[in-house]
Amino acid sequence: MPLDLKKTVNRGFLNQEKVPGWFGDAKDDLRYFPVNTTGNDPVLNLPQPPEKFPDGLLNYVGIDFKVINPMTNNGLSCLVINDGESSSISVNAKGDRLWMLGALDKMKVDLTAGARIRFVYADRTSVDVPIRAGIELSGYQYFDKVSQGVCAWKGPTPSRPDAVLWCWSLINPHPDKVISSIAVSAKGMALGIVAMSLEKTEK
């Protein structure tokens, strides 16, 4: 079940004056994800027909995600959580596993750095699950193998040919409980999230 992030996202894919893109660097944003809607060839730097932003769900490494079209959401399409920040996403559903699509702002981080998902349940209890650099994901700048996450997308930014987005999953410790919301926080790094999806195993 793809989660609705429309009211939570705070950045666009393309860095603009009024709406920052990705991690805020116009020379290194996600303007060519998921397709090139800019009308400019990133390799030849020549005009080309803009591609149509895809409707419906997009499948990455076997998982269906809803990627927000920034042109229909006031330029906003992704969620960036900086060091010390947190954000909450409404869920109101049961699920066994949370899938995420995104990346960190840098390749190497201090070992004390990390991000966290807090599953907040309808019974007002909560559980924290860590998101670990080098295990679930890494930076977006280039592919550097991690132990559990996988490279879900590879493509250009204005300054590099092979930026990446990672796909990883976190197990919900209490799949029998209704998740009212999911809180995401970061420490010592910034986390960029493009999409999230909740998996429910049929029993």
C-alpha positions in Angstrom: 0.0 0.0 0.0 1.8 3.2 -1.2 1.6 5.9 1.5 0.3 9.3 0.7 3.1 11.9 1.2 1.5 14.8 -0.5 0.9 16.8 2.7 4.3 15.9 4.2 6.8 16.5 1.4 8.9 19.7 1.7 11.2 19.7 -1.3 10.9 19.3 -5.1 13.1 17.2 -7.5 14.2 20.4 -9.3 15.9 23.1 -7.2 14.0 26.4 -7.7 14.1 29.8 -6.0 10.9 29.3 -4.0 11.0 25.5 -3.7 14.4 23.9 -2.8 15.1 20.7 -4.7 16.4 17.5 -3.1 19.2 18.5 -0.7 19.2 22.1 -2.0 22.0 22.1 -4.5 20.9 23.2 -8.0 23.9 21.5 -9.5 23.0 18.2 -8.0 19.3 17.8 -7.7 16.9 15.1 -8.9 15.4 17.0 -11.9 15.8 13.9 -14.2 13.9 11.5 -11.8 11.8 9.5 -12.5 11.9 10.8 -16.1 13.4 13.8 -17.8 10.6 16.5 -17.9 13.1 19.4 -18.3 13.3 19.5 -22.1 17.1 19.4 -21.9 19.5 16.5 -22.7 21.6 16.0 -19.5 24.6 14.6 -21.5 24.6 16.8 -24.6 23.1 19.9 -22.9 20.8 20.3 -25.9 17.0 20.7 -26.2 15.0 17.5 -26.3 11.3 16.8 -26.1 10.2 16.7 -22.4 9.1 13.3 -21.2 5.6 12.9 -19.6 5.6 12.4 -15.9 4.2 8.9 -15.4 0.7 8.4 -13.9 -0.1 5.8 -11.3 2.3 3.6 -9.4 5.9 3.1 -10.3 7.6 -0.2 -9.5 11.2 -0.3 -8.2 12.8 -3.7 -7.4 9.4 -5.3 -7.2 7.8 -2.7 -4.9 5.0 -0.4 -6.0 5.5 3.2 -5.0 3.5 6.4 -5.6 6.0 9.1 -6.8 4.5 12.5 -6.5 4.3 14.7 -9.6 5.6 18.1 -8.4 3.8 19.9 -11.2 0.5 18.9 -9.5 1.7 19.5 -5.9 3.0 23.1 -5.9 6.5 21.9 -6.9 6.8 19.6 -3.9 7.6 15.9 -4.4 10.0 14.6 -1.8 10.7 14.8 1.9 14.1 15.9 3.2 14.8 15.5 6.9 17.9 17.4 8.1 20.0 16.8 11.1 17.9 17.2 14.2 14.6 17.4 12.4 11.6 15.0 12.3 8.4 14.6 10.3 5.3 12.6 10.7 3.3 10.7 8.1 -0.3 9.6 8.7 -1.0 5.9 8.0 -4.1 4.4 9.8 -3.5 0.9 8.6 -1.8 -2.4 9.6 1.3 -3.6 7.9 4.2 -6.1 8.3 6.9 -4.1 6.6 7.7 -0.5 5.6 9.4 0.0 2.3 11.2 3.3 1.6 12.8 4.8 -1.5 15.5 7.5 -1.0 19.1 8.3 0.0 21.4 10.1 2.4 22.9 13.5 1.7 26.5 12.2 1.8 28.3 9.0 1.3 30.3 8.8 4.5 28.8 9.6 7.9 30.0 9.5 11.5 29.2 6.2 13.2 27.1 8.0 15.7 24.9 9.4 12.9 21.7 7.7 11.9 18.0 8.1 11.1 15.0 6.5 12.8 11.5 5.4 12.1 9.0 5.5 14.9 5.9 3.4 14.5 3.1 5.1 16.4 0.2 2.8 17.0 -3.5 3.5 17.5 -3.2 2.2 21.1 -0.8 5.1 21.8 2.3 2.9 22.1 5.3 3.3 19.8 8.5 1.5 18.7 11.7 3.0 17.2 13.5 1.2 14.4 16.9 2.5 13.2 17.8 3.4 9.6 21.5 2.7 9.3 24.0 4.2 6.8 25.9 1.4 5.0 23.2 -1.2 5.9 19.9 0.0 4.6 21.2 2.8 2.4 24.0 5.2 1.5 24.4 8.6 -0.2 22.8 9.4 -3.5 26.1 10.4 -5.2 27.1 7.0 -6.6 26.6 3.3 -6.0 28.4 1.9 -3.0 27.1 -1.5 -2.0 25.2 -1.7 1.3 24.4 -4.9 3.2 20.6 -4.9 3.1 19.3 -2.1 0.9 19.4 -2.3 -2.9 20.0 0.3 -5.7 16.5 1.0 -7.1 17.3 3.8 -9.6 20.4 5.1 -11.2 20.4 8.2 -13.3 22.0 11.6 -13.9 22.0 14.9 -11.9 23.2 18.1 -13.5 26.7 17.3 -12.2 27.1 13.5 -12.1 26.1 10.7 -14.5 25.1 7.9 -12.1 23.3 9.2 -9.0 21.4 6.5 -7.1 18.2 6.0 -5.0 18.1 3.2 -2.6 15.2 0.9 -1.7 15.1 -0.7 1.8 12.6 -2.1 4.2 12.0 -2.0 8.0 10.0 -4.7 9.8 7.1 -3.5 11.9 7.5 -5.1 15.3 3.8 -5.2 15.9 2.0 -6.1 12.6 -1.2 -6.9 14.6 -1.6 -3.2 15.6 -3.0 -0.4 13.6 -0.3 2.1 12.7 -1.7 5.6 13.2 1.4 7.4 12.0 5.1 7.0 11.2 7.6 9.6 12.5 11.0 9.9 10.7 13.9 11.7 12.3 17.6 12.2 11.5 20.8 12.8 13.5 24.2 13.7 12.1 23.0 13.5 8.5 20.1 14.4 6.2 17.7 11.8 4.8 15.8 12.2 1.6 12.7 10.2 1.0 11.0 10.0 -2.4 8.3 7.4 -1.6 7.1 4.9 1.1 4.9 1.8 0.9 3.4 -0.4 3.6 3.4 -4.1 2.9 0.7 -6.4 4.4 1.2 -10.1 4.1 -1.9 -12.0 3.2 -2.7 -14.7 5.8 
